[in-house]
Amino acid sequence: MGQVHPIPTQSDGRDAAVTKPPATVRSIDSAHCGLCGAKLSARALRYHVVSPQRCEMMTVCHTCRKAALGEGYRPAE
């Protein structure tokens, strides 16, 4: 049979050095359209498209999304 060892208590000081304080997370209130540069507020519709030239994803506004899809950009989703 195997041997059972007791769980160490936190009073030995080892756990105190390992634990870290929780990180703070802040939300991004706004972003900018990758094509026209318009400010996208927190409530604005934003879309992700993939550029045919650079193969990278960018965030665009509703108006630029319609134009981008006609110019060869692809939806990222």
N, C-alpha and C positions, 0 to 999 in steps of 0.2 A: 504494500500500500504506500501511497505518497505521503509526504510529510506536509503538515499545515503550519504556516507561519502566521503570526498575528499581524494585522494591519498596523503600520506605524502610526503613532499619534502625531498631530501637528505641532506638538510642543518641542520636537527635536530641532526645529529651525530650518529644515531642508525645504519645506514647501513655501516658506516665506520668500525665499530668493527666486523661486520659479514663477510665482504668480505675477501677472502684470495687471495694471489698471485697465479697465475697459476703454476702448478707443471711442472717440467722439465722432459722430457722423453728421455731416451737415448736407442739406439738400441744395442742389443747384437751382436757383430761382429762374434763371433765364439762360438761353443759349442763342447762338446766331445761326442763320441759314448759311449753309456752305456755298451756295451759289450767289444769292443776291445780298447777303450780309444783314438781312432784316433781323431785328431782335425778336426772339421767340420767348414769350413769357411762359410762366408755369402752366397756364391754361390753354396756350396756343397748340393747335394741331402741329405735330412734327412727324416727319417720315424719314426713314432710312433708305437710302439708295446706294447702289454700287456704281462707281465711275467706270466707264469702259476704257479710259486711257490709263488710269493708275491702279485699277483693281483694289480700291479702298472704299470703305463705307463712309458716307457723310450724312449729316442731318440737314434736311431741307424743309422749307415751309410748304404749305398747301399749294400755292400758286406755282412755285418752282418745281414741285413734284410732277405736276401735269406736263410742264414743258420738258422736264428732264426725261420722262418716260418716252416722249416723242423723239428725243435726240439720241436714244440708245442706252440710257441708264437703265438699270434693272432694280426692281424692289429687293431690299436686303432680306426680307422675311420669307 
